[in-house]
Every structure is written in structure tokens, then in C-alpha cells.
Amino acid sequence: MKKVVIPAVAGIIVILAAAAVGQQFTHIGAQKCAMCHKTEKQGQQYGKWQASLHSRSHDALTSPQGAQAGQAMGVAQPAEDPKCLGCHAPLAAKAPEFKAEGVTCEVCHGPGSAYKTLSIMKNRAEAAKNGLIVYPNAEAVKAHCLTCHENAHGKSFDFAAAIEKIKHPVPKA
């Protein structure tokens, strides 16, 4: 009996360890982020996002200007076209329930399912291990932004000016 139990327990441990390593993080939506990130103590990140064009980027696809831009690109329905959604609603394919949020928190910071708890968020390394995307420097942030903003619709992109509009640090304690 003992010879059967030990391999079975070892097998279960291996399976659980493999599941933990291969964990699939899921998106939780900006409303869940807002629970903590709307306070002054946290730098009012949620309010800054809400006031930004990022929060309304999906809405732009249904505007007259969006229809015009879509027509110029040969796209009949910009709000449904993957070419447009890739930048205006990047979660549309992975988490369609959050498509209307546009360029939401998790587009830049990663799916929040495993790092959303306060105990994990208090430890940056632990949060990163649980899916939080931490950019090592401004160039890394710029590279991420350029995936959509580099010559978007023929417009130049001034990263220095753009980052000033959207930066949202946590104030020093």
C-alpha cells in the first residue's frame, strides 16, 4: 500500500507544481482595478485613465471620424475589425467582455487575476511573478506604446508629451 501512495502523492505534487508554473492569468476589468486605484493615496490612477483618450478608444471606432478612418483603410465596421480593435480595444480577442473599456489598465499592466490582492500588490516582485507587467525603464514603456502609436493613421507620436498626459505614479509615502 505504501508503495502506491508515495508515487501517487508525488504525482499530484508534480501536477500541482506544473499548474502553478503554467498558470494562465485572466483579465478582471478596470472596475476591479478601481477598487484600490481610485484613491488619492494610490495616485488616482483610475480617474486619470477615465479622463484619458485611452478609456474612450473603443468609442472612437463608432464615431463619424472612426467610420471615416475605417473607410480610408478599407474597413466597413471599425468597431468589429481586428485591425482596428488591436489598438482601440486590445482585450477584444482575449477578454471580449472588456472590449468597451478600450485601452484599459490590463493592456499595459497585464491580466490582474493573480496580482490584484493587496498582499501581492504590496510586494512588487511578487506582483510581477503573478502577472503584473513592470517596465524597467521609459524606453520599455515607449516600445509598448509604439506598438499602436507608431505612425498611427499617419500621425506622428511624441512620446514625451504623451507620457506626461497619462503617467500615473503612486505618490511617495
TORTORTOR-991845 format. One record per atom (N, C-alpha, C): residue in one letter; x, y, z. Coordinates in steps of 0.05 Angstrom, whole numbers, padded with zeros to 5 digits, always signed. Atoms other than C-alpha are relative to their C-alpha. Example, Ala and Ser with C-alpha at 12.3 -4.5 7.8 and 13.67 -1.06 7.14 Angstrom:
! TORTORTOR-991845
A+00018-00024+00000/A+00246-00090+00156/A+00018+00024+00000/S-00016-00024-00001/S+00273-00021+00143/S-00015+00022+00014/
END
This chain:
! TORTORTOR-991845
M+00017-00024+00000/M+00000+00000+00000/M+00017+00025+00000/K-00017-00023-00002/K+00056+00048+00019/K+00014+00006-00027/K-00013-00003+00026/K+00089+00036-00049/K-00018+00014-00020/V+00019-00012+00019/V+00027+00060-00085/V-00006+00029+00009/V+00007-00026-00010/V+00012+00121-00041/V+00022+00021-00005/I-00022-00019+00004/I+00081+00154-00046/I+00001+00009-00029/P-00001-00010+00027/P+00083+00155-00122/P-00025+00016-00007/A+00025-00015+00006/A+00010+00179-00124/A+00002+00028+00011/V-00003-00026-00012/V+00025+00236-00076/V+00021+00016-00016/A-00020-00014+00016/A+00088+00253-00115/A-00011+00009-00026/G+00013-00007+00025/G+00048+00253-00179/G-00018+00024+00002/I+00018-00023-00005/I-00004+00300-00150/I+00017+00026+00004/I-00017-00023-00005/I+00051+00347-00126/I+00012+00011-00026/V-00011-00008+00026/V+00083+00348-00196/V-00021+00014-00016/I+00022-00012+00016/I+00016+00363-00228/I-00007+00028+00011/L+00006-00027-00012/L+00001+00420-00179/L+00022+00020-00005/A-00023-00018+00005/A+00071+00449-00188/A-00001+00009-00029/A+00001-00007+00029/A+00064+00446-00264/A-00023+00020-00005/A+00022-00018+00003/A-00004+00480-00259/A+00007+00028+00010/A-00008-00026-00011/A+00025+00536-00216/A+00019+00014-00019/V-00019-00012+00018/V+00082+00548-00264/V-00013+00009-00026/G+00013-00006+00025/G+00038+00547-00325/G-00026+00015+00004/Q+00025-00014-00007/Q-00016+00589-00292/Q-00008+00020-00022/Q+00010-00019+00020/Q-00059+00627-00341/Q-00014+00023+00015/F+00011-00024-00013/F-00073+00697-00316/F-00024+00009-00017/T+00024-00009+00015/T-00141+00725-00334/T-00005+00030+00006/H+00007-00029-00003/H-00167+00796-00343/H-00024+00003+00019/I+00020-00005-00020/I-00210+00825-00289/I-00016+00026-00005/G+00014-00025+00006/G-00230+00893-00317/G+00008+00023+00017/A-00008-00025-00013/A-00217+00965-00298/A-00016+00005+00026/Q+00016-00005-00025/Q-00273+00966-00246/Q+00013-00013+00024/K-00013+00013-00022/K-00235+00916-00204/K+00026+00015+00008/C-00024-00016-00006/C-00171+00958-00210/C-00008+00025+00015/A+00010-00025-00012/A-00212+01020-00190/A-00003-00003+00030/M+00005+00004-00029/M-00227+00989-00122/M+00023+00011+00017/C-00023-00011-00015/C-00157+01008-00099/C+00013+00024-00013/H-00015-00021+00015/H-00130+01054-00153/H-00016+00025-00006/K+00014-00025+00004/K-00181+01110-00148/K+00005+00019+00023/T-00005-00017-00024/T-00157+01137-00081/T+00023+00019-00005/E-00022-00019+00001/E-00112+01197-00072/E+00026-00013+00009/K-00024+00014-00010/K-00064+01153-00032/K+00013-00017-00022/Q-00011+00016+00022/Q-00055+01110-00094/Q+00005+00016-00026/G-00006-00017+00023/G-00048+01169-00141/G-00023+00004-00020/Q+00024-00003+00017/Q-00119+01167-00170/Q+00004-00010-00029/Q-00005+00010+00026/Q-00096+01124-00228/Q-00025-00006-00016/Y+00024+00007+00014/Y-00166+01101-00245/Y-00013+00026-00012/G+00012-00025+00009/G-00192+01173-00251/G+00016+00012-00023/K-00017-00010+00021/K-00132+01192-00294/K-00005-00016-00026/W+00006+00017+00023/W-00147+01133-00340/W-00027+00008-00012/Q+00027-00007+00009/Q-00221+01151-00343/Q+00000+00026-00016/A-00001-00026+00013/A-00203+01222-00364/A+00016-00001-00026/S-00017+00002+00023/S-00156+01198-00418/S-00015-00010-00025/L+00011+00010+00025/L-00169+01182-00491/L+00001-00031-00001/H-00002+00029+00000/H-00148+01110-00476/H-00026-00012+00009/S+00025+00012-00010/S-00212+01098-00437/S-00023+00002-00020/R+00020-00004+00020/R-00252+01122-00497/R+00009-00010-00028/S-00011+00008+00026/S-00210+01090-00552/S-00019-00019-00016/H+00020+00017+00015/H-00263+01037-00569/H-00023+00017-00010/D+00022-00018+00008/D-00317+01091-00572/D+00008+00015-00026/A-00009-00014+00024/A-00275+01126-00625/A-00006-00016-00026/L+00006+00017+00024/L-00288+01067-00672/L-00028+00003-00010/T+00028-00003+00008/T-00362+01082-00673/T-00007+00029-00006/S+00004-00028+00006/S-00354+01157-00683/S+00001+00005-00030/P-00002-00007+00028/P-00361+01192-00750/P+00029+00000-00010/Q-00029+00000+00007/Q-00285+01202-00750/Q+00010-00029-00002/G-00008+00028+00001/G-00276+01128-00736/G-00010-00014-00026/A+00011+00011+00025/A-00321+01110-00794/A+00016+00010-00024/Q-00016-00012+00022/Q-00282+01157-00839/Q+00028-00013-00001/A-00026+00013-00001/A-00215+01128-00816/A-00002-00028-00010/G+00004+00028+00008/G-00242+01058-00826/G-00003-00001-00030/Q+00005+00000+00029/Q-00266+01075-00896/Q+00027+00005-00015/A-00026-00005+00012/A-00197+01103-00913/A+00018-00025+00000/M-00015+00025-00002/M-00168+01036-00891/M-00014-00024-00013/G+00015+00022+00012/G-00220+00995-00928/G-00014-00017+00020/V+00014+00015-00021/V-00255+00975-00864/V-00028+00010+00003/A+00029-00008-00001/A-00331+00975-00864/A-00010+00005+00028/Q+00009-00002-00028/Q-00341+00965-00789/Q+00024+00000+00019/P-00024-00002-00017/P-00282+00991-00748/P-00004-00013+00027/A+00005+00010-00027/A-00314+00971-00682/A+00000-00031+00002/E+00000+00029+00001/E-00313+00898-00704/E+00025-00012-00014/D-00023+00009+00016/D-00250+00894-00746/D+00025-00004+00018/P-00024+00005-00017/P-00189+00861-00713/P+00023+00020-00005/K-00022-00020+00005/K-00142+00911-00747/K-00004+00025+00017/C+00006-00024-00016/C-00177+00968-00710/C+00000-00007+00030/L+00003+00007-00028/L-00192+00931-00646/L+00028-00006+00013/G-00027+00006-00010/G-00118+00911-00639/G+00011+00023+00016/C-00010-00023-00015/C-00103+00982-00616/C-00022+00015+00015/H+00021-00015-00013/H-00170+01012-00598/H-00014-00015+00022/A+00011+00018-00020/A-00193+00953-00556/A+00016-00026+00001/P-00018+00023+00002/P-00134+00907-00547/P-00009-00026+00015/L+00010+00024-00014/L-00171+00860-00500/L-00023-00014-00014/A+00023+00011+00014/A-00226+00846-00551/A+00002-00029-00006/A-00003+00028+00006/A-00198+00779-00571/A+00003-00018+00024/K-00006+00016-00024/K-00174+00755-00503/K-00022+00001+00021/A+00021-00004-00020/A-00229+00784-00459/A-00021+00018-00012/P+00019-00017+00014/P-00286+00809-00503/P-00019+00015+00019/E+00018-00014-00019/E-00327+00828-00441/E+00011+00027+00008/F-00013-00025-00007/F-00277+00885-00431/F+00007+00017-00025/K-00006-00014+00025/K-00274+00908-00504/K-00007+00030+00002/A+00009-00028-00002/A-00313+00972-00489/A+00018+00017+00018/E-00017-00016-00017/E-00261+00993-00438/E+00023+00013-00016/G-00022-00011+00017/G-00213+01009-00495/G+00027-00009+00009/V-00027+00006-00010/V-00141+01013-00474/V+00000+00003+00030/T+00004+00001-00029/T-00151+00992-00403/T+00025-00006+00016/C-00023+00005-00018/C-00105+00981-00344/C+00016-00025-00008/E-00013+00026+00005/E-00091+00909-00362/E+00013-00002-00027/V-00014-00001+00026/V-00069+00926-00433/V+00029+00006+00005/C-00027-00007-00006/C-00007+00957-00404/C+00012-00015+00024/H-00010+00012-00025/H-00001+00923-00336/H-00004-00030+00002/G+00004+00029+00000/G-00022+00851-00354/G-00026-00008+00015/P+00025+00010-00013/P-00082+00809-00332/P+00003-00001+00030/G-00003-00004-00029/G-00096+00823-00259/G-00010-00022+00018/S+00012+00021-00017/S-00127+00758-00235/S+00017-00009+00024/A-00017+00011-00021/A-00067+00736-00195/A+00015+00021+00016/Y-00014-00020-00015/Y-00037+00802-00173/Y-00018+00021+00013/K+00019-00020-00009/K-00100+00840-00154/K-00002+00004+00030/T+00003-00002-00029/T-00098+00825-00080/T+00021+00019+00013/L-00017-00020-00013/L-00069+00877-00033/L+00026-00012+00010/S-00024+00013-00010/S-00020+00828-00002/S+00021-00005-00022/I-00018+00004+00022/I+00010+00814-00070/I+00009+00026-00011/M-00007-00026+00012/M+00008+00885-00096/M+00019+00016+00017/K-00019-00014-00018/K+00047+00909-00035/K+00029-00008-00005/N-00026+00010+00005/N+00106+00868-00059/N+00004-00001-00031/R-00003-00003+00030/R+00127+00889-00130/R+00011-00025-00013/A-00011+00025+00011/A+00168+00826-00142/A-00021-00022-00001/E+00021+00020-00002/E+00111+00782-00120/E-00022+00006-00021/A+00020-00008+00020/A+00062+00822-00163/A+00009-00007-00028/A-00011+00006+00027/A+00108+00814-00224/A-00001-00030-00005/K+00000+00029+00002/K+00113+00739-00210/K-00029-00009-00006/N+00028+00007+00004/N+00037+00739-00212/N-00014+00014-00023/G+00011-00011+00025/G+00029+00774-00279/G+00001+00030-00004/L-00002-00029+00004/L+00039+00848-00266/L+00024+00006-00018/I-00021-00008+00018/I+00079+00877-00323/I+00014+00025+00012/V-00017-00022-00011/V+00135+00921-00294/V+00020+00008-00021/Y-00018-00010+00021/Y+00172+00964-00344/Y+00026+00009+00014/P-00025-00007-00012/P+00246+00970-00328/P+00009+00029-00003/N-00008-00028+00005/N+00252+01040-00358/N-00019+00013-00020/A+00018-00015+00018/A+00219+01093-00401/A+00002-00011-00029/E-00002+00011+00027/E+00246+01061-00465/E-00018-00024-00003/A+00018+00024+00001/A+00208+00997-00449/A-00029+00009-00002/V+00027-00010+00002/V+00145+01037-00438/V-00005+00011-00028/K+00003-00011+00027/K+00156+01074-00503/K-00003-00022-00021/A+00002+00022+00020/A+00166+01009-00541/A-00028-00012+00001/H+00027+00010-00002/H+00100+00984-00514/H-00020+00019-00013/C+00018-00020+00012/C+00064+01049-00534/C+00002+00000-00030/L-00004-00001+00029/L+00094+01047-00603/L-00012-00023-00015/T+00014+00022+00014/T+00061+00980-00618/T-00026+00010-00013/C+00024-00012+00012/C-00001+01023-00632/C+00005+00028-00010/H-00002-00028+00006/H+00023+01094-00635/H+00021+00008-00021/E-00020-00006+00020/E+00080+01089-00685/E-00014+00005-00027/N+00012-00009+00025/N+00053+01128-00745/N-00029-00009-00003/A+00028+00009+00001/A-00019+01110-00727/A-00016+00020-00016/H+00016-00017+00018/H-00065+01137-00781/H+00015+00023-00011/G-00017-00020+00012/G-00007+01176-00809/G+00008+00023+00019/K-00007-00021-00020/K+00002+01217-00745/K+00026-00007+00014/S-00025+00005-00015/S+00069+01226-00712/S-00007-00003+00030/F+00004+00006-00028/F+00076+01206-00639/F+00022+00013+00016/D-00019-00013-00018/D+00110+01250-00587/D-00002-00014+00027/F+00001+00016-00025/F+00124+01200-00531/F+00003+00017+00025/A-00005-00017-00023/A+00150+01253-00483/A-00025+00015+00008/A+00025-00015-00005/A+00086+01294-00489/A-00022-00020+00009/A+00021+00019-00006/A+00041+01232-00488/A+00003-00012+00028/I-00004+00012-00027/I+00072+01202-00425/I-00008+00020+00022/E+00008-00021-00019/E+00060+01268-00389/E-00030+00000+00004/K+00029+00000-00002/K-00014+01262-00404/K-00011-00025+00015/I+00012+00025-00011/I-00022+01190-00380/I+00015-00011+00025/K-00015+00012-00022/K+00031+01179-00326/K-00017+00000+00026/H+00017+00004-00024/H+00001+01156-00260/H+00015-00014+00022/P-00015+00013-00021/P+00052+01141-00207/P-00014+00000+00027/V+00009+00000-00027/V+00036+01122-00136/V+00016+00020+00015/P-00015-00020-00015/P+00055+01181-00092/P+00019-00013+00021/K-00019+00010-00021/K+00115+01171-00046/K-00013+00003+00027/A+00012-00001-00027/A+00093+01155+00025/A+00015+00018+00018/
END
